Amino acid sequence: MKVTRGWNLGRRILSGAASMPARRRALCLGLALAASSLGGWWAWAQRELPRIENRFTLARIRFSTSFFSYGRRGRFGGGGQAPWSHDWPASEENFMKILAEVTRVDVNPGGHIVSFEDEDVFRYPIAYLCEVGFMQLSEKEAHNMREYLLRGGFLIVDDFRGPNELYNFVSQLKLVFPDRSLEELPRTHPIFTCFYDISNLDLEPPYSRDLRPQYLGMKDDAGRLMMVVDYNNDISDYWEWSANPFQRIEDTNEAFKYGVNYVMYALTH
């Protein structure tokens, strides 16, 4: 159904182009191809493995974004993915296998895409959110994100880098929590030792060895950590490529430890 919508939109664009000047016809052709590709990409992006409702599922947050943000850092690319879908679905599928093997958590084999626009998000205690440098929250998304976190939800924020993307994320968080700020988490924080000891925090980012990762967090009024933020790093990229020599096995194993700690901390606090 979603693929058909994309192709039908492309046909509608082309149907009115025959009588247009050459430059407009070229523009319409480009728009038609983009619409058709979007339909195919959307069907791919929504692909999920079957799941059992009473098992743990890591939610993947789909968010609103500005049209112009797709051009920044070339990030409509990477297979034509929207920013929120990067490393999906392989990262969640590979991570769930590891989580099931090293803990007693009864997991579903893959993730589930949800949005803060949808009340369905409140059914999932832990959610993964990436590429927040492109995130543009609607009023409803900001409201539900606040409610989700204050009700006990936990966010793993990952895969963004550079001061511009951090600025955008901080600005969006101010829509959610005007009175709260991110803080750098000390190496002694229990999230880094609750299952594995990863307190050396020496996992290098997969896309640049020159970046210095920082691990940030935000607490509620009771001191509970509501989110962990991997700034200048991308642990899910390691998850995605863990079965491929594209990434070193030592690095992918370490990235899985980060994910396991985040989940186990959130489930026990």
Buried (B, 14 or more C-beta within 10 A) or exposed (E): EBBEBBBEBBEEBBEEBEEEEEEEBEBBBEBBEBBBBBBBBBBBBEEBEEBEEEEBBBBBBBBBBEEEBBEBBEBBEEEBBBBBBBBBBBBBBBBBBBBBEBBEBEBBBBBBBBBBBBEEBBEBBBBBBBBBBBBBBBEEBBBBBBBBBBEEBBBBBBBBBBEEBBEBBEEBBEBBBEEBEBEEBEEEBEBBBBBBEBBEEEBBBBEEEEBEBBBBBBEBEEEBBBBBBBBBBBBBBBBBBBBEEEBEEEBBEBBBBBBBBBBBBBBEE
